[in-house]
């Protein structure tokens, strides 16, 4: 397991206010803002030949940023601190299917798989499923169609397993909010601290980006690890405008942490 100085610092200051004194959304936001200006770096989980839990809070991409914030927020707080062991345990439950590490394909590479795992284990709620009538059918094959982009797909066994996972997820229908149905000021049921997954029309993919809902002067923005600006930041424009400016972005899913 790889740890870093930023992670250890985060553990020491993870919660100066007890969990009982905050609502779930504020826990997510207060932990997320600790990562502001953390560098965006892709592929930080691809550092080992054998799959193992990697913790690198010095460098994040959009998904690992959300995972670290969620793991901190799910971990118990004692004397104003989160233990490294509790954090690692929560992170493994978030990142791996049923919390078990069993090779590269046990990691939850597709957002749909990631969400299903969180809902199944009881620490995530799909709030779009109860608030949005709009649905789309999944058709996933991006990884198996682009094996050259994934070093670990160099083995035929991993390729076959990934293809099986894609086929098991394809055909599922998910609730989402089309971007034209998302006002600039958000929706009453989208809260600060909710996890936002941006759905995409890129063939074979379901989601292209993740972040955390954060209202700024009445507008719904995204607290995210930006590949464009190379750091964790609050978007300078409303989420709706972000979606409008990207032809591949078609809408959002909204997930909410459920304290275990």
Long-range contacts (C-beta under 8 A, 24 or more apart in sequence): 1-52, 1-53, 1-54, 1-55, 1-88, 2-47, 2-54, 2-55, 2-56, 3-55, 3-56, 3-84, 4-55, 4-56, 4-57, 4-58, 5-58, 6-38, 6-57, 6-58, 7-55, 7-56, 7-57, 7-58, 7-84, 7-87, 8-84, 10-34, 10-57, 10-68, 10-72, 11-81, 11-82, 11-83, 11-84, 11-87, 12-81, 14-72, 14-75, 14-77, 14-80, 14-81, 14-82, 14-87, 15-77, 15-80, 15-81, 15-82, 16-80, 18-77, 18-80, 19-76, 19-77, 19-259, 24-73, 24-193, 24-256, 24-257, 24-258, 24-259, 25-191, 25-192, 25-193, 25-194, 25-256, 26-192, 26-193, 27-73, 27-193, 27-257, 28-69, 28-70, 28-73, 28-192, 28-193, 28-194, 28-195, 28-212, 28-257, 29-192, 29-193, 29-212, 29-214, 29-223, 31-69, 31-72, 31-73, 32-65, 32-69, 32-193, 32-212, 32-214, 32-223, 32-232, 33-223, 35-60, 35-65, 35-68, 35-69, 35-225, 35-232, 36-231, 36-232, 36-233, 36-234, 37-231, 37-232, 37-233, 38-65, 38-225, 38-231, 38-232, 39-230, 39-231, 40-225, 40-226, 40-227, 40-229, 40-230, 40-231, 40-232, 42-227, 45-107, 46-151, 46-152, 51-101, 51-102, 51-103, 51-104, 51-106, 51-107, 51-152, 52-101, 53-88, 53-91, 53-92, 53-95, 53-101, 55-87, 55-88, 55-91, 60-225, 60-232, 61-225, 61-227, 62-209, 62-210, 62-211, 62-224, 62-225, 62-226, 62-227, 63-114, 63-210, 64-225, 65-210, 65-211, 65-224, 65-225, 65-232, 66-195, 66-210, 66-211, 66-212, 67-91, 67-94, 67-95, 69-212, 70-94, 70-123, 70-195, 70-257, 73-257, 74-123, 74-257, 74-259, 74-260, 93-121, 93-123, 94-118, 94-123, 103-158, 103-161, 104-152, 104-153, 104-158, 105-158, 105-161, 105-162, 105-165, 109-143, 109-162, 109-165, 110-140, 110-143, 110-165, 110-166, 110-169, 110-205, 110-206, 110-207, 111-197, 111-206, 111-207, 111-210, 111-253, 112-138, 112-140, 112-169, 112-172, 112-174, 112-206, 112-207, 113-165, 113-169, 115-174, 115-197, 115-253, 115-255, 116-169, 118-255, 122-258, 122-260, 123-257, 123-258, 123-259, 123-260, 124-195, 124-255, 124-256, 124-257, 124-258, 125-255, 125-256, 125-257, 125-258, 126-175, 126-253, 126-254, 126-255, 127-189, 127-190, 127-194, 127-254, 127-255, 127-256, 128-174, 128-175, 128-176, 128-177, 128-252, 128-253, 128-254, 128-255, 129-174, 129-175, 131-187, 131-189, 131-254, 132-175, 132-176, 132-177, 132-181, 133-175, 134-175, 134-176, 134-177, 134-178, 134-181, 134-251, 135-173, 135-174, 135-175, 135-176, 136-173, 136-174, 136-176, 136-199, 137-171, 137-172, 137-173, 138-169, 138-170, 138-171, 138-172, 138-173, 138-174, 138-206, 139-170, 139-171, 139-203, 139-204, 140-166, 140-169, 140-170, 140-204, 140-205, 140-206, 141-166, 141-170, 141-203, 141-204, 142-202, 142-203, 142-204, 142-205, 143-204, 145-203, 145-204, 146-204, 174-206, 174-253, 175-253, 176-250, 176-251, 176-252, 176-253, 177-251, 177-252, 177-253, 177-254, 178-250, 178-251, 179-240, 179-243, 179-244, 179-249, 179-250, 179-251, 179-252, 181-251, 182-220, 182-239, 182-240, 182-243, 182-251, 182-252, 183-220, 183-240, 184-219, 184-220, 184-238, 184-240, 184-241, 185-218, 185-219, 185-220, 185-238, 186-213, 186-215, 186-219, 186-220, 186-239, 187-220, 190-220, 190-254, 191-256, 193-256, 193-257, 194-254, 194-255, 194-256, 195-254, 195-255, 195-256, 195-257, 196-222, 196-239, 196-252, 196-253, 196-254, 197-252, 197-253, 197-254, 197-255, 198-243, 198-249, 198-251, 198-252, 199-249, 199-250, 199-251, 199-252, 199-253, 200-248, 200-249, 200-250, 201-248, 201-250, 202-248, 207-253, 208-248, 208-249, 209-249, 211-235, 213-239, 213-254
